[in-house]
Amino acid sequence: MSVTQSTLKPPASMSGSAAAANAAAASFAALTEKLGYLNPEGLDMVRRAYRYADEAHLGQLRNNGEPYITHPIAVAAQCAEWKLDAQALSAALLHDAMEDCGITKTDLIERFGIQVAELVDGLTKLDKLEFNTREENQAESFRKMLLAMARDVRVILIKLADRSHNMRTMGDMPRAKWGRISNETLEIYAPIANRLGLNQTYRELQELCFQYLWPWRHKVLNKAIQKARHRRRDLMQKVEQEVETSFAKHGLNVRISGREKTLYSIYKKMDGKHLSFAQVTDIYGFRLVLPDVIDCYTALGVLHQMYKPVPGKFKDHIAIGKLNGYQSLHTTIVGPSGLNVEFQMRTEAMHLVAETGVAAHWLYKDNGSSNEANENLGNKWLQSLLDIQDETRDATEFWDHVKVDLFPDAVYVFTPKSKIMAMPRGATIVDFAYAVHSDVGDRTMAGKINGEQVPLRTELRNGDIVEVVTSAVASPNPAWLGFVRTGRARSKIRHYLKTMAHSESEDLGKKLLAQALRAEGIEDLPAQDEMHAQTWEKLLHFTGSKTKAELLTDIGLGKRVASIVAKRLATLLSDMGHKPDALLLSRERFTAHETVSQGGVTVDGSENASVQYATCCRPVPGDTIVGYLGRGEGLVVHTDNCGVAQRLKHKDSERFIAVEWAEEPTRTFEVAVVVTASNGKGVLARVASAITSAEADITLVNMADEVSGQEAFDLRFVIAVRDRAHLDAVLGSLRRVPSVLQAQRVVSGVGREA
């Protein structure tokens, strides 16, 4: 819903209607004055869109008493400032028509064509759908808007123009709405404007949000700025004159304009760095627009000859542009009376991009110049939205991924081949790997920064040379989700883990169903061919699954019990004339485990998400084990004597299956041990040495907070061993340490095991 929808008023009197019509006509006349760049056909489309929107919104008023149509006209006027085409301007005029007036997408297609209808549809929120929470509604609306924007960037330009006008007229709305709308604008729309390089819109939205979120702070800071401006006017004029004179002497053609930090940016600096207003020294600055890039660097040299530069305040955003396409040279100098003054140097083309970002594409078109770089501004980020959507169908999860990409800061790093890559501040080696290519991210094994191997969670810094070491057998680790910074990396990792979990769960489900079917006297699952198509269709109807793969995955995840599905499948097969094999039936029932209702599975540690090893008892090869099919958790392996497993078996026995170890497990397994040792110097070191000498890895160590004064204390370890024999060797090594009184394995519900 548009933030102005709920402010509509009933129709006014007839005389009021005439005045309203005049006001609307005057607003549209002002808009048409800005449309000189359109051809006659485009101008005709905009006029038709205005008439249609005016008729649709007839009788609706805004809170200030103006006709509602003045809002779409104002939105279209902002789009005209960016020189958007007739389709975008028509969509701007019609952007609330579907939402507020009951006009359908089909109506718009018939009158204005598919593109205008698609633009309006992309802008229309999903008010008619039922959502559980307001947050879910909002997340779904933003997902739709952002995906429409990724397909056609004009959607977000119109949306930002819409939000800008709503914020400018916020004073007419009930005060109760100020906080919600301003927060939403500050957290979502302003960052999107910044991400797409629309700096003028970005700054305006921030200022308006500041004014309505913290009116008192805004008022106090505004007064302080005006006083300081009055005091420092002479100093700024002196700097401007000196710069103009010096540049004229060097033959530089320059356009100088004064600039001032926005109130919001001053407030954020004071708040973030705990400064008083007097301590913020770089409030004032100048922007120098020069003909060519080389002139920008010459101007920098001239400035540094005139005034001393402030160390660490020089930034070259021309050689290394920002993520949103912004380019300029920045330097801060110490001017008269110790006043810090910031200078920005850029060309005319850079200035246009700096102020209007992606909208510069249409402005350039108007000037008759072709600039491919500007046409692609923001395209990488917009494309990444589509990539994230492909892997994330949940609206809230999609929005979580996108939010982490809406930030202004970036670091610039190099590939080993010296290609520059912009990454968000806080990005890690894994983020870098996924930025290179999703296959590189998925196969990442290790990383190097400036030639030295570092942990994958290491944060990147400006100027780092980053190298990713890949392996064909490597795969994403769930732990990566704890430190990756970019939405692209997060969504790729989650997608991979989900896909793998489903694939493995499907394989496990197939094994379980085949085993359960053998208990019904049928050798194997029926093929998915024409002969058995009806059987599978009836079985899927019985279980409520959409596909065979979904049914098998549900069995593997424990959402369905294999024996129940197998009984139904056996009945369906007997209806087709398949008789159970009497010999197989007798053998399976004779060998069936007394307490286990489903078939058996062999495990070796290579299973990723489909099989979990319970942390309550930490089974290792050599232990007698059972498997529990938790609802939606997949297969959880416990030791047979685990207290947790015994309680579950008593309560939910049909969910247990027989599990046995493979002859050659593929990895080590973690197990908990407790070591009771006499207190003394160097005890921990000797115990740790005994464990490592037995070729076991220590993954966790824990001891009491206070052991001084005690004669003996417990050390708890989690160690990685190959099997039960290896564990016995480790415990034997520990018991030979003179300070060790006892060394035992810990098993849940059993206590300590000798």
Salt bridges, closest charged atoms under 4 A:
ASP44 OD2 - ARG48 NE 3.41
GLU81 OE2 - LYS34 NZ 3.08
ASP85 OD2 - ARG154 NH1 2.74
ASP96 OD2 - HIS71 NE2 3.96
ASP96 OD2 - HIS95 NE2 3.24
GLU118 OE2 - LYS105 NZ 3.25
ASP121 OD2 - LYS105 NZ 3.67
ASP121 OD1 - LYS144 NZ 3.48
GLU140 OE2 - ARG143 NH2 2.50
ASP152 OD2 - ARG154 NH2 2.65
ASP162 OD1 - HIS71 NE2 2.73
ASP162 OD1 - HIS95 NE2 3.26
ASP162 OD2 - LYS159 NZ 3.60
GLU184 OE1 - ARG163 NH2 2.78
GLU204 OE2 - ARG168 NE 2.59
GLU260 OE1 - ARG229 NH2 2.73
ASP282 OD1 - LYS269 NZ 3.03
GLU342 OE1 - ARG259 NH1 2.87
GLU342 OE2 - HIS330 ND1 3.90
GLU348 OE1 - ARG255 NH1 2.78
GLU355 OE1 - ARG203 NH2 2.85
GLU355 OE2 - ARG346 NH1 3.91
ASP387 OD2 - ARG488 NH1 3.07
GLU391 OE2 - LYS492 NZ 2.83
GLU397 OE2 - HIS401 NE2 3.62
GLU397 OE2 - ARG494 NH1 3.70
GLU397 OE2 - LYS498 NZ 3.53
ASP400 OD1 - LYS403 NZ 4.00
ASP409 OD2 - ARG425 NE 4.00
ASP439 OD2 - HIS437 ND1 3.88
GLU520 OE2 - LYS567 NZ 3.37
GLU523 OE2 - ARG518 NH1 2.75
ASP529 OD1 - HIS532 ND1 2.94
ASP554 OD2 - ARG560 NE 3.93
GLU588 OE2 - ARG518 NH2 3.27
ASP623 OD1 - ARG724 NH1 2.69
ASP623 OD2 - ARG745 NH2 2.73
ASP640 OD1 - LYS649 NZ 3.61
ASP652 OD2 - ARG631 NH1 3.06
GLU670 OE1 - ARG618 NH1 3.35
GLU695 OE1 - ARG722 NH1 3.75
ASP714 OD2 - ARG752 NH2 2.93
GLU753 OE1 - ARG724 NH2 3.23
GLU753 OE1 - ARG745 NH1 3.72
